[in-house]
Amino acid sequence: MSLTIDNYIAVKDFKIDKEFIYKSYSINHLDSIQVATKRVVDLTLSTLFLLTVGWWLFAIVALFISLESKGPVIFKQLRHGKNNRPFYCYKFRTMKFNINSEFLQAQRNDPRITKVGAFLRSTSIDELPQIFNVILGEMSLVGPRPHALIMNREYSEKIGGFMCRHMVKPGITGLAQAKGYRGEIINKSDMDFRLAYDLFYIKKWSVLLDFKIILLTVKCILFNNKNAY
């Protein structure tokens, strides 16, 4: 993986916040059995999904993306993982391909989003390629959602303790997303609420909590998905 100078500095300068560990870090993170169980659950559920649903669903999605617009089926973007280590986060491409485009959050009625992409985003199917990030050990099924590097730089300067959310692996879904905080981040308060849920998750983490968040995410996608666009 090639890293820019900014990315290298982000990794090098990451420091463990000892006060955060003492006050806001679940002791379960230090329990090797629970940590190993989380990894086993990640691998088991990811593999089962690929063997039962993923192999045909991914093929269908790839076909429809290719038929509607030119460009790669998979979109990859550098995100910060645990301890700020950059990794390429995978998604199905939901926008018109533009190799020279700069980062800009998706907005409601965004003209860049394709028709197929709108469906994928509304159902969160566009996030499913991150199953491969989970298998590679870069992500977990549940954890704080990874943001684009430019957003991390912006909000780490605006919000104290923001980077503490990177003390655990990022997830395909998180407590904030399960509670409906998804989609565009318009102002600082949007990020404040998400960060509060992320830090609560880190403080209270357990394998059981992960299962609860997965169930809440399914419920949110089915009944409270208005912010997915």
N, C-alpha and C positions, 0 to 999 in steps of 0.2 A: 504494500500500500504506500502510495506516495503522499507525503505530508507537506503542506505549505509551512513557511516559517511561523505564521500565526498559530497554526495547529500544534506545531512542535512546542512553542512556548506555552500554550494552554496545557499541554500534558506535563511539561517540565515544572511549571509553577503551581501545580495542584498540590495543596497541603491538607493533610488530615486535620480537621477541626476537633481537637481533643475535648473541648467543652461540649460540643455537639454530641460526641460519642458518649460522654458521661450522662448527659441529660436527655437526649432525644434519639437515642439509637437503641432499638430493641435488642435485648440480650439474646434473642433467638438468632440474630445474625452471627453470634459467636458460637452457636450450637452446631457442631459439625454434622450432626445427624439431620437436623432440620434443613441445613444448607444443602446437604447431599440429597435429601428428599425432594427439595424444590427442583434441583437439577434433573433428577430422575423423572419427576412429573413433567417438566418441560420437554424432555426428550421423548417420553412415552406418548404424551398427548399430541405432540408435533408429528411424530412418526405415524401414529394411528390416523391422524387427519390426512396426511399425504397419501397413505395407502388406501383409504376409504373414499375420500372426497377430493383431495387436492389434485390427484393425477388427472382426473377428467375435468374438474372445474377450472383448473389453471389452463388447460388446453382450449377450452371453450372461450374463456376470457381473452386469452392471447389472440385467438382467431378474430373475435369481434373488434378488438383494439386495432389489429392490423388491417381489417377491412375498412374501418372508418377513417383512419389517418395514417400517414407515413411516420416512421420513426420507430425507435426501440419499444418493445412491449414493456420492459422493466425500466423504471426510473430509479436511479440510485443517487443518494446525496450524503455527503459527509455529515455525521452527527457525533456528538460527544457521548461516550458510553461511561461505564464505571471508571472512576478516577480520572475523568476527562479524556480518556483514550479515544481518539477518533476512529470511527468505523463507517463503512458504507451501508446505509440503511436502505433496504429495498422496498419498492412499492410498484404496483401496476401503474403505468403511465395513464394519467387521466386528462392531460392537457395536450394541446397542439404542440408538436415538437419544434423547439427553437433552440439550437445549440448555443446561441449567443445570448440567451435571456439571462437576466440577473434575478436574484431571489426576490420574490414578492409573494406574500401570503395569498392563498385563494380567498376570494371574496364572494359574497352572495351575488348570483347572476354574473359570475366572472366569464367574460367572452372567451377566455383561453380554454375553458373546460369543454371537452367533447361531450356528445350525447351519451356515449358509452361511459365516459368518465363520470358524468353526473350520476348515473346509476351506481357505478362502483363506489363512489364516495358516499352516497346516501345509505348504502348497505354496509359500508366499511370493508367491502371485499377488496378494495385497493390496498389495504394494509396486510393482507394475508401472505404475500411473499416474505414478510418479516419472519415467517416460520423458519426460513433458512438462516436468518440471523440468530434465531434461538438455537437451532441445531449447532451452529458454529460457536455458540457460547458468548456471542456479543450482546445478546438480549435475553430477556426472560419473557414468558407469556404475560406475567404481571409485574409491573414496576412503573416508575415515573416515565411518562412519554418523553422520548428524546426530541429536543428542539433543534432547529437549524443553528449552525454555528454563529451566524450573525445575530440571532435572537439571544443566544446565551451571552454573547459579549455585551449586548445592549442591556439586558435585564440584570446581569451580574453587577453592573454599575449603578443600577437604580434600586435594587432590592438587596438588603443585607442578608447574608446566609443563603443566597439563591443557589450557589454552586454545591451546597450540601446535598442537594437532591441527586448529585452524581456519585454519592458514596455507595450506591447500589446499582445493579444492572438496570438499564431502561427496559420498559415492557411494551408489548403490543397494545395492551390496555393497562389502565391504572385506576386508582380510586377516583381521581378527578374525572376521568372519562366516564366511569361507571355512574357518576353522579350528574352527568349531563354536560360537563365542561369540556366541550369539543369545538373543533372548527377554529375560525378566525379569532385572533387575539387583538382586540381593538385598542385597549388601553391598559394601563398598569394594573387596574383593579381586576381585570380578567386574569392576569398572571398571578396576582396576589392570591386569589381563590384557589387556583390550580396548585400553587406552591404550598398553600396550607394543607391541602389534601395529600400532596406528595410527602410532606414532612410528617404528617399524621401516620401515613402508611409506613414510613421508615421506622417511626417510633413504636408502632403497634404490630409490626410484621410477624406473621406466622404462616405456615402452610395452609391452615384453615382459612385465614383471611384471604389468601390468594384464591381459593375456591369460591368464597363468597363474592369476590370482585368479578370473577369470571361470570357467575350467574347474574350479578347486577348488570354487567356489560350487555349480556344477551337481552335482558329486560329493557335496557336503555335503547338498544338498537331497534327493538320491535315497537316500543311505545313512546320513546322520548328522543327522537333522532332529528329534531328540527335544526340543530346546529351543524349537522353533517352536510356540507355543501362544498 
